[in-house]
Amino acid sequence: MKILAIDPGTVTGGWAFVEDGVVVDSGHWGGHGVSSRLVDDVIKMAVFLKPDVVIVERYTAYRGRNKESQAVAEVVGAILYSVQSLRGRTNVFSVPYSAWNAWWKQFEISQIAGGNPVEIDVKNEHELDAIHMALGYFYTAHARKSKGE
C-alpha cells in the first residue's frame, strides 16, 4: 500500500510517502506563499508516486484568523478535489489531527510492545506529523485487514 500524507500549514507544510509501512521519502515546504505551492506540488507527487491513498490533515480556519489561515483551508479542499479528479482510483480524504494522532499512537504503542520503539530523526514539525499520519494510517489499515474488517 502506497500512502502520501500531507500536513499543511500557513508558513510550512510537510509530506511523507510510505510504501508497505516503510518511509520511502519525506520533506517539507517553507517560506512566504507556501499554501499557493502546495496544490501543484501535491498533484505532481500524486502523478509521480501513484499512491493508493492520499491523506491530508483537515485544517479549520477560525474566525478572526489571518487570510493565510483561510487560504490553507481552501488549499486542503483544492488538493482533495484535484487528486481525486486526477487519479480516480486513489482514495483521497482529510482527517482531523485527533484521528491521525490516534492512529499514530496505536502504531507507536504496538512497536514499543514488540520491542521496536520508533525513532524518526526529522526536525520539521509538519514533516514529522506527515510521517506519523502515513505510518499510523498504514498500521490501522493493516490491522483492520488482519481482523477481517
N, CA, C and O atoms as a GROMACS GRO file, in nm:
protein
  596
    1MET      N    1   0.085  -0.117   0.000
    1MET     CA    2   0.000   0.000   0.000
    1MET      C    3   0.090   0.124   0.000
    1MET      O    4   0.180   0.137   0.082
    2LYS      N    5   0.062   0.215  -0.094
    2LYS     CA    6   0.137   0.340  -0.105
    2LYS      C    7   0.052   0.454  -0.047
    2LYS      O    8  -0.063   0.473  -0.087
    3ILE      N    9   0.111   0.528   0.046
    3ILE     CA   10   0.038   0.635   0.115
    3ILE      C   11   0.116   0.765   0.103
    3ILE      O   12   0.236   0.770   0.132
    4LEU      N   13   0.048   0.870   0.060
    4LEU     CA   14   0.104   1.004   0.058
    4LEU      C   15   0.028   1.085   0.160
    4LEU      O   16  -0.094   1.101   0.150
    5ALA      N   17   0.099   1.137   0.261
    5ALA     CA   18   0.035   1.215   0.367
    5ALA      C   19   0.084   1.359   0.360
    5ALA      O   20   0.202   1.386   0.338
    6ILE      N   21  -0.010   1.452   0.378
    6ILE     CA   22   0.020   1.595   0.369
    6ILE      C   23  -0.025   1.663   0.498
    6ILE      O   24  -0.138   1.645   0.542
    7ASP      N   25   0.065   1.741   0.557
    7ASP     CA   26   0.032   1.822   0.673
    7ASP      C   27   0.051   1.969   0.633
    7ASP      O   28   0.164   2.018   0.633
    8PRO      N   29  -0.057   2.038   0.598
    8PRO     CA   30  -0.044   2.177   0.553
    8PRO      C   31  -0.029   2.274   0.669
    8PRO      O   32  -0.062   2.242   0.783
    9GLY      N   33   0.020   2.390   0.638
    9GLY     CA   34   0.032   2.495   0.739
    9GLY      C   35   0.038   2.631   0.672
    9GLY      O   36   0.045   2.641   0.550
   10THR      N   37   0.036   2.735   0.753
   10THR     CA   38   0.037   2.870   0.694
   10THR      C   39   0.178   2.913   0.653
   10THR      O   40   0.193   2.989   0.558
   11VAL      N   41   0.280   2.866   0.723
   11VAL     CA   42   0.417   2.907   0.692
   11VAL      C   43   0.501   2.789   0.643
   11VAL      O   44   0.589   2.807   0.559
   12THR      N   45   0.474   2.670   0.694
   12THR     CA   46   0.543   2.550   0.648
   12THR      C   47   0.440   2.440   0.627
   12THR      O   48   0.326   2.450   0.674
   13GLY      N   49   0.479   2.339   0.558
   13GLY     CA   50   0.393   2.222   0.538
   13GLY      C   51   0.483   2.102   0.522
   13GLY      O   52   0.599   2.116   0.484
   14GLY      N   53   0.431   1.984   0.550
   14GLY     CA   54   0.513   1.865   0.539
   14GLY      C   55   0.443   1.756   0.461
   14GLY      O   56   0.321   1.756   0.447
   15TRP      N   57   0.522   1.662   0.410
   15TRP     CA   58   0.468   1.549   0.336
   15TRP      C   59   0.551   1.425   0.367
   15TRP      O   60   0.668   1.434   0.406
   16ALA      N   61   0.490   1.310   0.348
   16ALA     CA   62   0.560   1.183   0.364
   16ALA      C   63   0.501   1.081   0.267
   16ALA      O   64   0.381   1.080   0.241
   17PHE      N   65   0.587   0.998   0.214
   17PHE     CA   66   0.545   0.889   0.127
   17PHE      C   67   0.589   0.758   0.192
   17PHE      O   68   0.708   0.735   0.215
   18VAL      N   69   0.491   0.673   0.220
   18VAL     CA   70   0.514   0.545   0.286
   18VAL      C   71   0.466   0.434   0.194
   18VAL      O   72   0.356   0.441   0.139
   19GLU      N   73   0.549   0.332   0.178
   19GLU     CA   74   0.508   0.217   0.098
   19GLU      C   75   0.523   0.092   0.183
   19GLU      O   76   0.632   0.061   0.232
   20ASP      N   77   0.412   0.020   0.200
   20ASP     CA   78   0.410  -0.103   0.279
   20ASP      C   79   0.472  -0.084   0.418
   20ASP      O   80   0.546  -0.170   0.466
   21GLY      N   81   0.439   0.027   0.482
   21GLY     CA   82   0.483   0.053   0.618
   21GLY      C   83   0.624   0.106   0.634
   21GLY      O   84   0.673   0.119   0.746
   22VAL      N   85   0.689   0.139   0.523
   22VAL     CA   86   0.825   0.192   0.527
   22VAL      C   87   0.826   0.334   0.472
   22VAL      O   88   0.770   0.359   0.365
   23VAL      N   89   0.889   0.426   0.544
   23VAL     CA   90   0.901   0.563   0.496
   23VAL      C   91   1.001   0.563   0.380
   23VAL      O   92   1.119   0.536   0.400
   24VAL      N   93   0.951   0.593   0.260
   24VAL     CA   94   1.036   0.597   0.142
   24VAL      C   95   1.099   0.735   0.127
   24VAL      O   96   1.217   0.747   0.094
   25ASP      N   97   1.020   0.839   0.151
   25ASP     CA   98   1.071   0.976   0.138
   25ASP      C   99   0.979   1.070   0.215
   25ASP      O  100   0.863   1.039   0.241
   26SER      N  101   1.033   1.184   0.251
   26SER     CA  102   0.954   1.287   0.318
   26SER      C  103   1.022   1.421   0.298
   26SER      O  104   1.139   1.428   0.259
   27GLY      N  105   0.949   1.526   0.324
   27GLY     CA  106   1.007   1.659   0.309
   27GLY      C  107   0.911   1.765   0.361
   27GLY      O  108   0.807   1.734   0.418
   28HIS      N  109   0.950   1.890   0.339
   28HIS     CA  110   0.864   2.000   0.384
   28HIS      C  111   0.880   2.121   0.293
   28HIS      O  112   0.980   2.138   0.223
   29TRP      N  113   0.777   2.203   0.297
   29TRP     CA  114   0.775   2.329   0.226
   29TRP      C  115   0.796   2.439   0.329
   29TRP      O  116   0.765   2.420   0.447
   30GLY      N  117   0.846   2.550   0.286
   30GLY     CA  118   0.860   2.662   0.379
   30GLY      C  119   0.864   2.793   0.305
   30GLY      O  120   0.888   2.799   0.184
   31GLY      N  121   0.842   2.898   0.380
   31GLY     CA  122   0.853   3.033   0.325
   31GLY      C  123   0.721   3.096   0.292
   31GLY      O  124   0.616   3.032   0.297
   32HIS      N  125   0.727   3.223   0.258
   32HIS     CA  126   0.608   3.300   0.226
   32HIS      C  127   0.538   3.241   0.104
   32HIS      O  128   0.602   3.207   0.004
   33GLY      N  129   0.407   3.230   0.111
   33GLY     CA  130   0.328   3.180  -0.002
   33GLY      C  131   0.328   3.029  -0.015
   33GLY      O  132   0.294   2.977  -0.121
   34VAL      N  133   0.364   2.958   0.092
   34VAL     CA  134   0.372   2.812   0.084
   34VAL      C  135   0.238   2.751   0.044
   34VAL      O  136   0.235   2.653  -0.030
   35SER      N  137   0.128   2.808   0.092
   35SER     CA  138  -0.002   2.748   0.063
   35SER      C  139  -0.034   2.751  -0.086
   35SER      O  140  -0.105   2.664  -0.136
   36SER      N  141   0.018   2.851  -0.158
   36SER     CA  142  -0.010   2.858  -0.302
   36SER      C  143   0.068   2.753  -0.381
   36SER      O  144   0.029   2.719  -0.492
   37ARG      N  145   0.178   2.701  -0.325
   37ARG     CA  146   0.258   2.599  -0.394
   37ARG      C  147   0.212   2.458  -0.363
   37ARG      O  148   0.240   2.365  -0.439
   38LEU      N  149   0.141   2.440  -0.253
   38LEU     CA  150   0.106   2.306  -0.209
   38LEU      C  151   0.027   2.226  -0.312
   38LEU      O  152   0.060   2.110  -0.339
   39VAL      N  153  -0.075   2.285  -0.370
   39VAL     CA  154  -0.162   2.210  -0.461
   39VAL      C  155  -0.082   2.157  -0.580
   39VAL      O  156  -0.090   2.039  -0.612
   40ASP      N  157  -0.006   2.243  -0.645
   40ASP     CA  158   0.073   2.199  -0.761
   40ASP      C  159   0.173   2.090  -0.723
   40ASP      O  160   0.189   1.992  -0.795
   41ASP      N  161   0.240   2.109  -0.610
   41ASP     CA  162   0.339   2.009  -0.568
   41ASP      C  163   0.274   1.875  -0.535
   41ASP      O  164   0.328   1.770  -0.571
   42VAL      N  165   0.161   1.878  -0.468
   42VAL     CA  166   0.093   1.753  -0.432
   42VAL      C  167   0.042   1.682  -0.558
   42VAL      O  168   0.050   1.560  -0.568
   43ILE      N  169  -0.010   1.757  -0.654
   43ILE     CA  170  -0.054   1.696  -0.780
   43ILE      C  171   0.064   1.626  -0.848
   43ILE      O  172   0.050   1.514  -0.896
   44LYS      N  173   0.178   1.693  -0.853
   44LYS     CA  174   0.297   1.632  -0.916
   44LYS      C  175   0.338   1.505  -0.843
   44LYS      O  176   0.373   1.405  -0.906
   45MET      N  177   0.333   1.509  -0.709
   45MET     CA  178   0.367   1.389  -0.632
   45MET      C  179   0.269   1.276  -0.659
   45MET      O  180   0.309   1.160  -0.671
   46ALA      N  181   0.140   1.309  -0.668
   46ALA     CA  182   0.039   1.206  -0.693
   46ALA      C  183   0.060   1.141  -0.829
   46ALA      O  184   0.042   1.020  -0.843
   47VAL      N  185   0.097   1.220  -0.928
   47VAL     CA  186   0.122   1.165  -1.062
   47VAL      C  187   0.247   1.078  -1.061
   47VAL      O  188   0.247   0.968  -1.116
   48PHE      N  189   0.353   1.126  -0.998
   48PHE     CA  190   0.480   1.056  -0.999
   48PHE      C  191   0.480   0.932  -0.908
   48PHE      O  192   0.526   0.825  -0.948
   49LEU      N  193   0.428   0.947  -0.787
   49LEU     CA  194   0.434   0.839  -0.688
   49LEU      C  195   0.321   0.737  -0.700
   49LEU      O  196   0.335   0.623  -0.654
   50LYS      N  197   0.210   0.776  -0.762
   50LYS     CA  198   0.094   0.688  -0.779
   50LYS      C  199   0.048   0.624  -0.648
   50LYS      O  200   0.042   0.501  -0.638
   51PRO      N  201   0.017   0.706  -0.548
   51PRO     CA  202  -0.026   0.649  -0.419
   51PRO      C  203  -0.164   0.585  -0.428
   51PRO      O  204  -0.246   0.623  -0.510
   52ASP      N  205  -0.187   0.487  -0.341
   52ASP     CA  206  -0.320   0.427  -0.328
   52ASP      C  207  -0.410   0.516  -0.243
   52ASP      O  208  -0.531   0.520  -0.261
   53VAL      N  209  -0.346   0.587  -0.149
   53VAL     CA  210  -0.418   0.672  -0.055
   53VAL      C  211  -0.345   0.806  -0.041
   53VAL      O  212  -0.223   0.809  -0.030
   54VAL      N  213  -0.421   0.914  -0.043
   54VAL     CA  214  -0.367   1.046  -0.011
   54VAL      C  215  -0.446   1.098   0.109
   54VAL      O  216  -0.569   1.108   0.104
   55ILE      N  217  -0.374   1.130   0.215
   55ILE     CA  218  -0.436   1.180   0.338
   55ILE      C  219  -0.388   1.322   0.360
   55ILE      O  220  -0.268   1.350   0.353
   56VAL      N  221  -0.480   1.411   0.386
   56VAL     CA  222  -0.446   1.550   0.414
   56VAL      C  223  -0.505   1.586   0.550
   56VAL      O  224  -0.622   1.559   0.577
   57GLU      N  225  -0.423   1.646   0.636
   57GLU     CA  226  -0.478   1.687   0.766
   57GLU      C  227  -0.583   1.794   0.743
   57GLU      O  228  -0.559   1.892   0.672
   58ARG      N  229  -0.699   1.774   0.803
   58ARG     CA  230  -0.808   1.871   0.794
   58ARG      C  231  -0.763   1.999   0.864
   58ARG      O  232  -0.709   1.996   0.975
   59TYR      N  233  -0.785   2.109   0.798
   59TYR     CA  234  -0.742   2.239   0.851
   59TYR      C  235  -0.864   2.327   0.865
   59TYR      O  236  -0.939   2.347   0.769
   60THR      N  237  -0.885   2.379   0.982
   60THR     CA  238  -1.001   2.464   1.007
   60THR      C  239  -0.954   2.607   1.028
   60THR      O  240  -0.872   2.634   1.115
   61ALA      N  241  -1.007   2.698   0.949
   61ALA     CA  242  -0.977   2.839   0.966
   61ALA      C  243  -1.079   2.898   1.061
   61ALA      O  244  -1.199   2.896   1.033
   62TYR      N  245  -1.033   2.949   1.170
   62TYR     CA  246  -1.123   3.004   1.271
   62TYR      C  247  -1.146   3.153   1.247
   62TYR      O  248  -1.057   3.223   1.197
   63ARG      N  249  -1.263   3.199   1.282
   63ARG     CA  250  -1.297   3.339   1.265
   63ARG      C  251  -1.195   3.426   1.339
   63ARG      O  252  -1.156   3.395   1.452
   64GLY      N  253  -1.154   3.532   1.274
   64GLY     CA  254  -1.057   3.621   1.336
   64GLY      C  255  -0.913   3.586   1.302
   64GLY      O  256  -0.822   3.663   1.333
   65ARG      N  257  -0.891   3.472   1.238
   65ARG     CA  258  -0.755   3.434   1.197
   65ARG      C  259  -0.719   3.507   1.069
   65ARG      O  260  -0.806   3.563   1.002
   66ASN      N  261  -0.594   3.506   1.034
   66ASN     CA  262  -0.549   3.581   0.917
   66ASN      C  263  -0.591   3.515   0.785
   66ASN      O  264  -0.642   3.403   0.783
   67LYS      N  265  -0.569   3.586   0.677
   67LYS     CA  266  -0.608   3.537   0.544
   67LYS      C  267  -0.530   3.412   0.505
   67LYS      O  268  -0.584   3.327   0.434
   68GLU      N  269  -0.405   3.400   0.549
   68GLU     CA  270  -0.327   3.280   0.517
   68GLU      C  271  -0.390   3.156   0.578
   68GLU      O  272  -0.386   3.048   0.519
   69SER      N  273  -0.448   3.171   0.695
   69SER     CA  274  -0.516   3.059   0.760
   69SER      C  275  -0.633   3.012   0.675
   69SER      O  276  -0.652   2.892   0.657
   70GLN      N  277  -0.711   3.105   0.624
   70GLN     CA  278  -0.823   3.070   0.535
   70GLN      C  279  -0.771   3.007   0.407
   70GLN      O  280  -0.832   2.914   0.354
   71ALA      N  281  -0.659   3.058   0.357
   71ALA     CA  282  -0.601   3.004   0.233
   71ALA      C  283  -0.563   2.858   0.250
   71ALA      O  284  -0.581   2.779   0.157
   72VAL      N  285  -0.511   2.820   0.366
   72VAL     CA  286  -0.472   2.680   0.389
   72VAL      C  287  -0.595   2.590   0.386
   72VAL      O  288  -0.592   2.482   0.327
   73ALA      N  289  -0.704   2.634   0.447
   73ALA     CA  290  -0.827   2.555   0.444
   73ALA      C  291  -0.874   2.536   0.300
   73ALA      O  292  -0.921   2.428   0.263
   74GLU      N  293  -0.862   2.640   0.219
   74GLU     CA  294  -0.901   2.630   0.079
   74GLU      C  295  -0.808   2.538   0.001
   74GLU      O  296  -0.852   2.466  -0.089
   75VAL      N  297  -0.679   2.540   0.036
   75VAL     CA  298  -0.582   2.455  -0.031
   75VAL      C  299  -0.612   2.308  -0.003
   75VAL      O  300  -0.600   2.224  -0.093
   76VAL      N  301  -0.652   2.276   0.118
   76VAL     CA  302  -0.687   2.137   0.151
   76VAL      C  303  -0.800   2.090   0.059
   76VAL      O  304  -0.792   1.980   0.004
   77GLY      N  305  -0.901   2.172   0.042
   77GLY     CA  306  -1.011   2.137  -0.049
   77GLY      C  307  -0.963   2.121  -0.192
   77GLY      O  308  -1.006   2.029  -0.262
   78ALA      N  309  -0.876   2.209  -0.235
   78ALA     CA  310  -0.823   2.201  -0.372
   78ALA      C  311  -0.740   2.074  -0.392
   78ALA      O  312  -0.747   2.012  -0.498
   79ILE      N  313  -0.662   2.036  -0.292
   79ILE     CA  314  -0.584   1.913  -0.301
   79ILE      C  315  -0.676   1.792  -0.312
   79ILE      O  316  -0.657   1.706  -0.398
   80LEU      N  317  -0.777   1.787  -0.226
   80LEU     CA  318  -0.870   1.673  -0.228
   80LEU      C  319  -0.938   1.661  -0.363
   80LEU      O  320  -0.945   1.552  -0.420
   81TYR      N  321  -0.988   1.773  -0.415
   81TYR     CA  322  -1.058   1.772  -0.544
   81TYR      C  323  -0.962   1.737  -0.658
   81TYR      O  324  -0.994   1.653  -0.742
   82SER      N  325  -0.847   1.800  -0.661
   82SER     CA  326  -0.753   1.780  -0.772
   82SER      C  327  -0.701   1.638  -0.781
   82SER      O  328  -0.699   1.579  -0.888
   83VAL      N  329  -0.659   1.584  -0.668
   83VAL     CA  330  -0.603   1.448  -0.671
   83VAL      C  331  -0.710   1.347  -0.705
   83VAL      O  332  -0.685   1.253  -0.781
   84GLN      N  333  -0.831   1.363  -0.651
   84GLN     CA  334  -0.939   1.270  -0.683
   84GLN      C  335  -0.974   1.277  -0.831
   84GLN      O  336  -1.000   1.174  -0.893
   85SER      N  337  -0.976   1.397  -0.887
   85SER     CA  338  -1.006   1.413  -1.029
   85SER      C  339  -0.898   1.353  -1.117
   85SER      O  340  -0.926   1.294  -1.221
   86LEU      N  341  -0.776   1.368  -1.073
   86LEU     CA  342  -0.660   1.324  -1.150
   86LEU      C  343  -0.642   1.173  -1.145
   86LEU      O  344  -0.617   1.108  -1.246
   87ARG      N  345  -0.654   1.119  -1.026
   87ARG     CA  346  -0.629   0.977  -1.004
   87ARG      C  347  -0.753   0.915  -0.941
   87ARG      O  348  -0.757   0.893  -0.820
   88GLY      N  349  -0.852   0.888  -1.020
   88GLY     CA  350  -0.981   0.841  -0.973
   88GLY      C  351  -0.980   0.720  -0.883
   88GLY      O  352  -1.070   0.703  -0.801
   89ARG      N  353  -0.880   0.634  -0.897
   89ARG     CA  354  -0.874   0.513  -0.814
   89ARG      C  355  -0.807   0.538  -0.679
   89ARG      O  356  -0.810   0.452  -0.592
   90THR      N  357  -0.749   0.655  -0.663
   90THR     CA  358  -0.682   0.688  -0.538
   90THR      C  359  -0.784   0.730  -0.434
   90THR      O  360  -0.870   0.815  -0.462
   91ASN      N  361  -0.776   0.673  -0.315
   91ASN     CA  362  -0.861   0.718  -0.204
   91ASN      C  363  -0.800   0.846  -0.150
   91ASN      O  364  -0.683   0.849  -0.112
   92VAL      N  365  -0.879   0.951  -0.148
   92VAL     CA  366  -0.831   1.081  -0.102
   92VAL      C  367  -0.925   1.130   0.006
   92VAL      O  368  -1.047   1.136  -0.014
   93PHE      N  369  -0.869   1.166   0.121
   93PHE     CA  370  -0.955   1.218   0.227
   93PHE      C  371  -0.876   1.305   0.322
   93PHE      O  372  -0.753   1.302   0.327
   94SER      N  373  -0.951   1.384   0.399
   94SER     CA  374  -0.888   1.466   0.503
   94SER      C  375  -0.932   1.412   0.639
   94SER      O  376  -1.043   1.364   0.656
   95VAL      N  377  -0.841   1.423   0.733
   95VAL     CA  378  -0.870   1.376   0.868
   95VAL      C  379  -0.826   1.482   0.969
   95VAL      O  380  -0.727   1.552   0.946
   96PRO      N  381  -0.899   1.493   1.078
   96PRO     CA  382  -0.856   1.588   1.182
   96PRO      C  383  -0.734   1.534   1.256
   96PRO      O  384  -0.705   1.414   1.254
   97TYR      N  385  -0.664   1.624   1.318
   97TYR     CA  386  -0.546   1.588   1.397
   97TYR      C  387  -0.576   1.475   1.495
   97TYR      O  388  -0.498   1.381   1.509
   98SER      N  389  -0.688   1.485   1.563
   98SER     CA  390  -0.721   1.386   1.667
   98SER      C  391  -0.729   1.244   1.610
   98SER      O  392  -0.690   1.148   1.677
   99ALA      N  393  -0.779   1.230   1.487
   99ALA     CA  394  -0.792   1.097   1.426
   99ALA      C  395  -0.655   1.040   1.389
   99ALA      O  396  -0.622   0.928   1.428
  100TRP      N  397  -0.576   1.117   1.314
  100TRP     CA  398  -0.448   1.059   1.271
  100TRP      C  399  -0.353   1.044   1.389
  100TRP      O  400  -0.268   0.954   1.388
  101ASN      N  401  -0.364   1.129   1.489
  101ASN     CA  402  -0.278   1.114   1.606
  101ASN      C  403  -0.313   0.985   1.683
  101ASN      O  404  -0.225   0.920   1.738
  102ALA      N  405  -0.441   0.950   1.685
  102ALA     CA  406  -0.482   0.823   1.747
  102ALA      C  407  -0.424   0.704   1.670
  102ALA      O  408  -0.378   0.607   1.730
  103TRP      N  409  -0.425   0.712   1.535
  103TRP     CA  410  -0.364   0.605   1.454
  103TRP      C  411  -0.217   0.592   1.490
  103TRP      O  412  -0.166   0.482   1.512
  104TRP      N  413  -0.149   0.709   1.496
  104TRP     CA  414  -0.006   0.709   1.525
  104TRP      C  415   0.022   0.648   1.662
  104TRP      O  416   0.114   0.567   1.675
  105LYS      N  417  -0.055   0.684   1.763
  105LYS     CA  418  -0.033   0.633   1.898
  105LYS      C  419  -0.052   0.481   1.902
  105LYS      O  420   0.024   0.412   1.971
  106GLN      N  421  -0.151   0.429   1.830
  106GLN     CA  422  -0.170   0.284   1.823
  106GLN      C  423  -0.048   0.216   1.763
  106GLN      O  424  -0.002   0.114   1.813
  107PHE      N  425   0.003   0.274   1.655
  107PHE     CA  426   0.123   0.220   1.589
  107PHE      C  427   0.243   0.226   1.683
  107PHE      O  428   0.315   0.128   1.698
  108GLU      N  429   0.263   0.341   1.745
  108GLU     CA  430   0.377   0.361   1.834
  108GLU      C  431   0.374   0.263   1.951
  108GLU      O  432   0.476   0.204   1.986
  109ILE      N  433   0.257   0.245   2.012
  109ILE     CA  434   0.243   0.152   2.124
  109ILE      C  435   0.271   0.008   2.078
  109ILE      O  436   0.337  -0.068   2.149
  110SER      N  437   0.221  -0.028   1.960
  110SER     CA  438   0.246  -0.165   1.910
  110SER      C  439   0.395  -0.189   1.887
  110SER      O  440   0.444  -0.299   1.912
  111GLN      N  441   0.465  -0.088   1.842
  111GLN     CA  442   0.609  -0.103   1.818
  111GLN      C  443   0.685  -0.114   1.950
  111GLN      O  444   0.777  -0.196   1.962
  112ILE      N  445   0.648  -0.033   2.048
  112ILE     CA  446   0.712  -0.040   2.179
  112ILE      C  447   0.686  -0.175   2.244
  112ILE      O  448   0.776  -0.237   2.300
  113ALA      N  449   0.560  -0.221   2.235
  113ALA     CA  450   0.524  -0.351   2.294
  113ALA      C  451   0.601  -0.465   2.227
  113ALA      O  452   0.633  -0.564   2.292
  114GLY      N  453   0.630  -0.449   2.099
  114GLY     CA  454   0.705  -0.551   2.027
  114GLY      C  455   0.856  -0.537   2.041
  114GLY      O  456   0.932  -0.612   1.979
  115GLY      N  457   0.900  -0.441   2.122
  115GLY     CA  458   1.044  -0.422   2.143
  115GLY      C  459   1.112  -0.343   2.034
  115GLY      O  460   1.235  -0.344   2.024
  116ASN      N  461   1.035  -0.273   1.951
  116ASN     CA  462   1.091  -0.194   1.840
  116ASN      C  463   1.046  -0.049   1.848
  116ASN      O  464   0.969  -0.004   1.763
  117PRO      N  465   1.091   0.026   1.948
  117PRO     CA  466   1.046   0.165   1.957
  117PRO      C  467   1.080   0.242   1.829
  117PRO      O  468   1.184   0.220   1.767
  118VAL      N  469   0.991   0.332   1.791
  118VAL     CA  470   1.005   0.408   1.667
  118VAL      C  471   1.098   0.526   1.691
  118VAL      O  472   1.079   0.604   1.784
  119GLU      N  473   1.198   0.539   1.605
  119GLU     CA  474   1.289   0.653   1.610
  119GLU      C  475   1.290   0.719   1.474
  119GLU      O  476   1.329   0.658   1.374
  120ILE      N  477   1.246   0.844   1.469
  120ILE     CA  478   1.242   0.919   1.344
  120ILE      C  479   1.321   1.047   1.365
  120ILE      O  480   1.286   1.129   1.451
  121ASP      N  481   1.427   1.065   1.288
  121ASP     CA  482   1.514   1.182   1.304
  121ASP      C  483   1.476   1.289   1.201
  121ASP      O  484   1.544   1.307   1.100
  122VAL      N  485   1.367   1.359   1.229
  122VAL     CA  486   1.320   1.467   1.142
  122VAL      C  487   1.294   1.588   1.230
  122VAL      O  488   1.228   1.576   1.333
  123LYS      N  489   1.346   1.702   1.191
  123LYS     CA  490   1.335   1.823   1.274
  123LYS      C  491   1.211   1.906   1.244
  123LYS      O  492   1.160   1.973   1.334
  124ASN      N  493   1.161   1.905   1.121
  124ASN     CA  494   1.047   1.988   1.085
  124ASN      C  495   0.918   1.927   1.139
  124ASN      O  496   0.888   1.810   1.112
  125GLU      N  497   0.843   2.004   1.215
  125GLU     CA  498   0.720   1.956   1.280
  125GLU      C  499   0.617   1.903   1.180
  125GLU      O  500   0.557   1.798   1.203
  126HIS      N  501   0.596   1.974   1.070
  126HIS     CA  502   0.496   1.931   0.972
  126HIS      C  503   0.540   1.805   0.898
  126HIS      O  504   0.458   1.718   0.869
  127GLU      N  505   0.667   1.794   0.867
  127GLU     CA  506   0.719   1.673   0.803
  127GLU      C  507   0.703   1.554   0.896
  127GLU      O  508   0.661   1.446   0.853
  128LEU      N  509   0.736   1.572   1.024
  128LEU     CA  510   0.722   1.465   1.122
  128LEU      C  511   0.575   1.426   1.137
  128LEU      O  512   0.543   1.307   1.146
  129ASP      N  513   0.486   1.524   1.141
  129ASP     CA  514   0.343   1.493   1.150
  129ASP      C  515   0.296   1.414   1.029
  129ASP      O  516   0.215   1.322   1.043
  130ALA      N  517   0.344   1.448   0.910
  130ALA     CA  518   0.305   1.374   0.790
  130ALA      C  519   0.353   1.229   0.797
  130ALA      O  520   0.282   1.138   0.755
  131ILE      N  521   0.474   1.208   0.849
  131ILE     CA  522   0.525   1.072   0.866
  131ILE      C  523   0.437   0.995   0.964
  131ILE      O  524   0.399   0.881   0.939
  132HIS      N  525   0.406   1.059   1.076
  132HIS     CA  526   0.319   0.994   1.175
  132HIS      C  527   0.183   0.959   1.115
  132HIS      O  528   0.130   0.850   1.138
  133MET      N  529   0.128   1.052   1.038
  133MET     CA  530  -0.003   1.031   0.975
  133MET      C  531   0.001   0.910   0.881
  133MET      O  532  -0.088   0.825   0.886
  134ALA      N  533   0.104   0.902   0.797
  134ALA     CA  534   0.115   0.793   0.700
  134ALA      C  535   0.138   0.658   0.767
  134ALA      O  536   0.073   0.560   0.734
  135LEU      N  537   0.231   0.654   0.862
  135LEU     CA  538   0.259   0.527   0.931
  135LEU      C  539   0.139   0.483   1.014
  135LEU      O  540   0.106   0.365   1.018
  136GLY      N  541   0.074   0.578   1.080
  136GLY     CA  542  -0.043   0.546   1.160
  136GLY      C  543  -0.156   0.492   1.074
  136GLY      O  544  -0.222   0.395   1.111
  137TYR      N  545  -0.177   0.554   0.958
  137TYR     CA  546  -0.282   0.506   0.868
  137TYR      C  547  -0.248   0.364   0.819
  137TYR      O  548  -0.334   0.277   0.817
  138PHE      N  549  -0.123   0.343   0.779
  138PHE     CA  550  -0.084   0.210   0.732
  138PHE      C  551  -0.109   0.106   0.840
  138PHE      O  552  -0.164  -0.001   0.812
  139TYR      N  553  -0.069   0.135   0.962
  139TYR     CA  554  -0.085   0.040   1.071
  139TYR      C  555  -0.233   0.009   1.095
  139TYR      O  556  -0.271  -0.108   1.104
  140THR      N  557  -0.316   0.112   1.103
  140THR     CA  558  -0.458   0.086   1.132
  140THR      C  559  -0.526   0.016   1.015
  140THR      O  560  -0.612  -0.070   1.037
  141ALA      N  561  -0.490   0.051   0.893
  141ALA     CA  562  -0.550  -0.016   0.776
  141ALA      C  563  -0.508  -0.162   0.773
  141ALA      O  564  -0.589  -0.250   0.745
  142HIS      N  565  -0.381  -0.189   0.802
  142HIS     CA  566  -0.330  -0.324   0.803
  142HIS      C  567  -0.393  -0.404   0.918
  142HIS      O  568  -0.427  -0.521   0.901
  143ALA      N  569  -0.408  -0.341   1.034
  143ALA     CA  570  -0.471  -0.408   1.149
  143ALA      C  571  -0.616  -0.444   1.119
  143ALA      O  572  -0.662  -0.551   1.157
  144ARG      N  573  -0.688  -0.354   1.051
  144ARG     CA  574  -0.828  -0.383   1.015
  144ARG      C  575  -0.836  -0.501   0.918
  144ARG      O  576  -0.923  -0.586   0.931
  145LYS      N  577  -0.745  -0.505   0.822
  145LYS     CA  578  -0.745  -0.617   0.726
  145LYS      C  579  -0.715  -0.748   0.797
  145LYS      O  580  -0.775  -0.851   0.765
  146SER      N  581  -0.623  -0.746   0.894
  146SER     CA  582  -0.588  -0.867   0.970
  146SER      C  583  -0.708  -0.920   1.047
  146SER      O  584  -0.724  -1.042   1.062
  147LYS      N  585  -0.791  -0.830   1.094
  147LYS     CA  586  -0.910  -0.870   1.171
  147LYS      C  587  -1.029  -0.901   1.082
  147LYS      O  588  -1.135  -0.940   1.131
  148GLY      N  589  -1.012  -0.883   0.951
  148GLY     CA  590  -1.120  -0.911   0.857
  148GLY      C  591  -1.225  -0.803   0.847
  148GLY      O  592  -1.336  -0.828   0.802
  149GLU      N  593  -1.191  -0.682   0.889
  149GLU     CA  594  -1.287  -0.570   0.883
  149GLU      C  595  -1.288  -0.507   0.745
  149GLU      O  596  -1.363  -0.412   0.721
   0.00000   0.00000   0.00000
